[in-house]
Each structure stands twice: as C-alpha cells, then as structure tokens.
Amino acid sequence: MANIFNKKIQLHGFNNLTKTLSFNIYDICYAQTPRQRQEYIEYIDEEYNAERLTNILTEVTKIIGANILNIARQDYDPQGASVAILIAEDKDDNISVLSNAEAPGPLPESLVGHLDKSHLTVHTYPESHPDNGISTFRADIDVSTCGRISPLRALNYLIHSFESDIVTMDYRVRGFTRSIDGGKHFIDHEINSIQNFIAEDTKDRYHMIDVNIYQENIFHTKMMLKNFDLDDYLFGGSSSDLSYGQQQEITDQVRKETLEIFYGKNIPDVDD
C-alpha cells in the first residue's frame, strides 16, 4: 500500500476525494456560586467570540494554503458563536510541496496546500449546571477539503489553539477519484491512526484511545489530559480557600464529568 501512495498516480480530471476532520474540544471547570457560573459563561463567550474564532480558522486556512472566498460569522444571545468559511484552491501551481505522510503537521509558517470546493466551520456551546457547580465549554470544528491535501495537516495548530481537557477527532475520506486507466482510488494517502499526525508533546500530555474502521476509511481518536491539578479547574477561586473535604468533593465532581464526556456515558455515583 505504501508503494502505491509513494508513486505519482495520473488522474482523470480533478481529485474528487473529500476528506473531513471533525474536531471537538471540551473545557471543564467548577464555578461554586451562581455569580461565578455566570462570570465563567461570560468569560468563555468573550474568549471564544466570533472574531477570535474567525482568526483561528483563518490561520487554519493559511496552514492548508487556501484562499478565503467568504466568511459568515455570528455571536449569539445569550451566549455562543458560529463561523463558516468557504475556501478555494490556491493558484500556486507548485504542488510538489504537498505531503500527506503520517507525521505531525506544521504550524502556519511552513506549509502551502491546494484546495477546491472546501469549507471550515466552528460552533461553540458554553453551559453550566445550577446544582453542582460544573460548567463546560464545547467547540465543534469541521475542516472539509477536496483534492490532495488532508485537513489533518491543521490538527496540531487546532489542538494548541484551544489547550483543552478533552479532544475528540473524527477523520473520514469519502468518495473516489479515477486514474487515467479508469481505476478507482478510495484514498490517496496512508493512514493507520490520527495519532500519527499528533506532535509528541501532545501525546505526552494526553491519554488516547482509537476506534478505527479501516475498510471504510473512518478514523476516530479521543484524548483526555493525564495530569490533574484542582486549581486548573476552579473558576474565581483557589484550592487553598477550600477545606480538604471540599477539595475532595469538587475533585470527584470534576473527574466524573471528565470521564463521562470522554467515555460518552453517565457514570453512577457510588451511593446510587
């Protein structure tokens, strides 16, 4: 298989493969009082407003070397934001710089790509729970490209842009493209795992699990931070202000929330 991908395949017309990366991040915190919960929502709403999200997606567009055709963005009341960017193929004809090798992608300065009929979108979902003080922020990002380049090249930039507690990623190659002899190609690059496109410093910080369906060109990876420091999860307070019992109770709440999101299921309390 590797030898096939290393050869230059002459195509009949345009590369019609569609490659989509769905990237979801979760930020979790504990806000003890109603006022702190409201302040957390306001903080997230300002930190990840439509303008900043547009800047992040614009940098992603630079990484994959595309031209922006149109930007639609919206901040919502009471909270949340959405951005959609339509992008088109770069006019630079030097496509030899493109690489889909299983390796971490670069940051914006060092890659030129070529795209057509492609788009990037992001939607945010800040929320809090009035009973237990847990507040969360979720951002859903989709990078969909047609042609030779894979959106996995932008993965490291996205991970470092959000620095999240939990990250879930889905990558799928759809459709097919034809070679000049009429043969169909359902994927044009080698991939065994999304993890192969993630930088080593990120791998050191996260637990990772894969669920892949190779025969369908569907790849799924989810990540959860390894280290836990309660102060990183307290909004508007410090662990030194809490009793030992309060620290343990909040730690249990935050860890339960984290595990439930990571595994995608409710975990019963010990007393249940």
N, C-alpha and C positions, 0 to 999 in steps of 0.2 A: 504493500500500500504506500509506503513512504516513497518508493521509487516513482510511483505514478505522480505524486504530488511534486516531486522534485523536477519532473520534466515539464517543458512548456507545451501545453495542450492547445492546439489550434481549434478555436471555437467557431461555430457557425453563428455569426452575429454576436449580440451582446450577452454577457454572463448574466443569466436570469435567476441565479440563486438568490434567495432572500435570507439574510442572517439577522436574527433578532436576539438582543440581550435584554432581559427583564431583570432589573436590579432594584431590590427593596432593602431599605435600611430602617432600623428601629433604634431610637434613643429612649432610655428609660430613666425616670428619676422619682424621688419621693419628695412631695411637697406637703408639709404637715398641715397647714392651715388653709382655709378657703382662699384667703388673700394670696398666699404663696402659690397655690394652684393657678389662680388667675394670672399672677405675675409670670409663672412659667409659660402659660399659653401665649401671653403677650410677648415674652422673650423669644420663643420659638417662631412666632408669627413674624417678628421683625427680623430675626436672624436669617430665616429662610423665606423672605418675601419674594415676590415675582422678579424683582430686579436682580437680586443675588442669584436666584435660580437660573435666570437668563444668562448671567455671566458664567456660571458653571457649565451650562450647555454650550455656550459659545466657545469656551475652552475645549470642550469635547470635540466640537466641530473642527477646531484647529488641529487637534491631535490626529483626526482621521482625514484631514486635508480637504474638507468640503467647502463649498460656497453656500452661504445662507441666502435663501430666496425670500423667506417670510418668517416673521416672529409674531405669535399671538400669545399674550400673557394676561393673567388676571389675578388680583388679590381678592379674597372673598371676605364677607362679613357674616359671622363674627370672626372666623379665622380660616387659614388655609390659602393656598395659591396653586396656580397651574400655569405651565408654559409649554407651548408647542412650537417647534422649529422645523420648517421644511428646508431641506438641503439638497444640493445638486452636485454633480460631478465637477471636480476641479479640471480646469482646462489644460493643465500641465500634462504634456504627452509622455513624460519620463516615468513610466510605471514600473521601472526596474527596482525602485526603492521599496515597493510593497513587499511585505512579508507576513505570512500567516503562521510562522513557526510557533510551536508550543513553547513560548517564553514570555516572561512579563513584558507588557507594553511600556513604551517610554512615556515621559511626561511631555507637555506640549511642544517643547522646543525642537524636537528631533524627528518628526515623522510627517511625511506627506502621503496622503491617500487619495483615492478616486472613487466617487460615489455618484449615484443617479437615482432619482425617484425614492429618496430616503427621508427619514424624519427622526427627530428626538422629542420626547415628551417627558414632563415631570409633573407630579401631583403630590401635594402634602396633606397630611392628616394629623394635626395635633389634637390630643384629647386628654382628659383626666377623669378620675373616678372620685365621686364625692365621699365615699365611705372609707376607703383605705389609704388615701393619700398618694396612690400610684398615678403618675402621669406619663404619657408616652407620646412620642413623635414618630410618624412613619412617612417616608418619602418613597414614591414609586417612580422609577425612571425606566424608560424604554428607549433603546437605541436600535433602530432598524435600518439596515443597509442592503443595497443591491450591488452586485458586482464582486470584485475580487477581495476587497478588504473586509475584515471581520471586525465588528464592534468590540470584540474582546480586547482590542488594542487600547481602548479607553478605560479598561477596567481599573487599573491601578490609580489613575487620576480620580475616578469616581470614589473609590474606597478612601483615598486620602482627603478628599473634599469634605467628607461627612464624619469620618472617625467615629463609627457607630458601635453600639453594643452588640447588635445582631445584623448580619447581612445575609440575604438570600438572593441567589442568582439563578436564572434560567437562560439557557442558550439553545437556540434551535436553528437548524438550517432547513429551509423549505424549498420546494420546487425542484427543478433540474435545469441544466443547461446542456446544449448539444455541441459535440465536437463536429468537425467538418465531415467526418465519415458517418454522422447520424447517431453515434452512440450517446447515451445519456450519462451525465455526471451529476450525482445527487449531493455531492460535497466536493469542495476543491482544496481542502486543506486537512492536515492530520490533526486529530484531537482525541485524547483519551480522557481528559478531565479539565474542567475550568481551572482547577488548582494550578495547572501548569502555566497559566497566564498570570498568576499572582506572585508578587515580589516576596522574597524570603523574609523580610522584616514583618510583613503582614502575616505570613504563615506562623511565625514565631509567637505572635500575639493572640491568635485565634485557634479554637477548636474547629475542625472542619469535617463535614460529612458529605459524601457524594451519593446521589441517586441518579444513575445514567441509564438511558435506553439507547444503546449504541446503534442497533439496527434501524432505529427511527431518527437518528441524528438529533437526539434530545439529551441535554446535559443539565444537571441540577447540582448546585453546591450551596450549602449553608454554613455560616460561620458565627461563632459566639466567642466573645472575649474570654481569655483564660483567667486573667488576674481580676480580683475583686477588691476594691477599696471603697468602703461605705461613703467616704467624703465625696467621691466622684459622683454619687447618686443623690446627694442631698441638695435640694434647691433652697437657697435662702437660709442656710443653717450649717452647723458643723457637728460632727460626731462628738466633739468634746462638750457640747451643750446637752448631750443626752446621757441618761443613766445607762448602765450596762444592759439592763433588761430592755430598754427602748432600742438600744443598738441592735440587740439580737432579734427583736421583733421586726424591725424595719429591714434588717438584712434578710430575714426569712421571706418577707413580702417581696422584696426586690428580686431575690433569686428565684422565687416561684414564678413571678411574672416573666422573668428572662427565660426560664426553662419552658414555660407554656408557649411562649412565642416561638422559641427555637424548634420545639418538637411539634408544634401545631395542634396541641390538645390541652384540655383542662386537667390539672393535677389536683386531686382531692387533698384537703387538709388532713393532717394526722388525726384530728378529732372527728372527721367525717366518717 
